[in-house]
Amino acid sequence: MPHIFSFCDYISHQKRYSPHTVTAYKKDLEQFNQFLLSDFQINSFSEVNSSMIRSWIVHLIENDVSTRSINRKISTLKSFYKYLLKNGEVENNPLLKVVTPKTSKRLPVFVGESEISDLFSEVEYKNDYEGIRDELILEFLYATGIRLIELVNLEIGSIDKNNSTIKVVGKRNKERIIPFGDKLATKISKYLKEREKVNTKEVHLFLTKNGKKIYPKLVYRTVNYYLSMVTTVSKKSPHVLRHTFATHMLNNGADLNSIKEILGHANLSATQVYTHNTIEKLKNIHKQAHPKA
């Protein structure tokens, strides 16, 4: 394809890569191009999406290509798509949702979407202050992805009902604005009415039944108790709901940079862990979805 030749010319003459590196890049791109033609009948790099690239990774794994070589090939694709974007040949970068295989890194535990649905539709919460508060705590953690300590320190003034946003103070006192939907807004309003019966002077949003600011152990116990009703995941902590928020956002089409901003990560590399399809999961998806699997 002409784009491969122009890219190789670019890295050879402008970037001054060695002939050996240029040859390796060219070979990687030709292999990827051949895979697109044979498996997806695609003849344009602008039609490529992240799922196709993940399928290629599975294809390489099943052909016993080493992790090191796969990482190099993905690095080639990243450089190639940066070049295509720079020259206006493509509108989107499909590599943003692709992470190179790292089998040694522990992957985040998350709760499935059906189990989260059960958490908010099947579980019965007491219709008193603590029950309403506990349901809101779970909804807040899942709907916004905030950290445990951020939730504990939330103040009533942090909520902007008109714009449906909350202001969160994260690590290194860095502030960020997080949007929320109608479902969370309704539960906030319901909770605030009950909260007035407990304490009207305390600035913090979430309080104990005695009108004091909640503490991390209370939140942890609450999350663990209710998650135990709907899931068997190994960990049932507030941070698992943060992982779940990010995973579900990514699975439903959110881009990594948006998730990064909402989570308050300093670097995109911290967010990329949520593109955590393990090798076995990738294989299963590939076998189920691909006609030639």
Secondary structure by P-SEA (a helix, b strand, c coil): caaaaaaaaaaaccccccaaaaaaaaaaaaaaaaaaaacccccccccccaaaaaaaaaaaaaacccaaaaaaaaaaaaaaaaaaaaacccccccccccccccccbbbbbbbcaaaaaaacccccccccaaaaaaaaaaaaaaaccccaaaaaacccccccccccbbbbbccccbbbbbbbcaaaaaaaaaaaaaaaaccccccccccccccccccaaaaaaaaaaaaaaccccccccaaaaaaaaaaaaaaacccaaaaaaaacccccccccccccccaaaaaaaaaaccccc
